[in-house]
């Protein structure tokens, strides 16, 4: 089977087309949600108190 440009097509190498309007928007939304979730986890970790046992172990290193 020949393509319009004259190259040979085997049938299995054709690309499936997805609506251009849906793909970038959904990917951007997922990226935004992932970024928000990661920032939230990071902030909670920063605000978490250091356990006394860990502080005692760190004190022994000095």
QUIQUITA-V902766 format. One record per residue. N is the residue number from 1. RES is the residue in one small letter. SS is DSSP state (~ for helix, > for strand, _ for the rest). PSI is psi in whole degrees, -180 to 180 (none if undefined). D_CENTER is the distance of its C-alpha to the mean C-alpha in Angstrom with 2 decimals. Layout:
# QUIQUITA-V902766
N,RES,SS,PSI,D_CENTER  N,RES,SS,PSI,D_CENTER
This chain:
# QUIQUITA-V902766
1,x,_,131,39.38  2,x,>,141,39.18  3,x,_,171,36.64  4,x,_,-33,37.86  5,x,_,-4,37.32  6,x,_,-8,39.53  7,x,_,159,36.97  8,x,>,132,37.10  9,x,_,131,34.55  10,x,_,-3,34.37  11,x,_,-39,32.72  12,x,_,-8,29.67  13,x,_,10,28.06  14,x,_,143,27.70  15,x,_,139,24.30  16,x,_,135,23.38  17,x,_,134,22.95  18,x,_,150,20.49  19,x,_,125,21.28  20,x,~,-29,19.86  21,x,~,-28,19.85  22,x,~,-43,17.57  23,x,~,-56,14.73  24,x,~,-39,13.60  25,x,~,-46,14.28  26,x,~,-36,12.37  27,x,~,-43,9.21  28,x,~,-40,9.94  29,x,~,-44,10.78  30,x,~,-42,7.72  31,x,~,-42,5.80  32,x,~,-43,9.06  33,x,~,-41,9.32  34,x,~,-43,6.35  35,x,~,-42,7.91  36,x,~,-43,11.18  37,x,~,-43,10.85  38,x,~,-41,10.02  39,x,~,-39,12.90  40,x,~,-46,15.06  41,x,~,-43,14.86  42,x,~,-46,15.56  43,x,~,-41,18.42  44,x,~,-38,19.91  45,x,~,-43,19.95  46,x,~,-39,21.68  47,x,~,-13,24.18  48,x,_,138,24.99  49,x,_,148,28.49  50,x,_,128,29.24  51,x,_,145,31.42  52,x,~,-38,35.07  53,x,~,-39,35.18  54,x,~,-41,32.49  55,x,~,-38,34.34  56,x,~,-42,37.53  57,x,~,-42,36.04  58,x,~,-36,34.85  59,x,~,-32,38.37  60,x,~,-20,39.94  61,x,~,-25,38.19  62,x,_,none,40.16
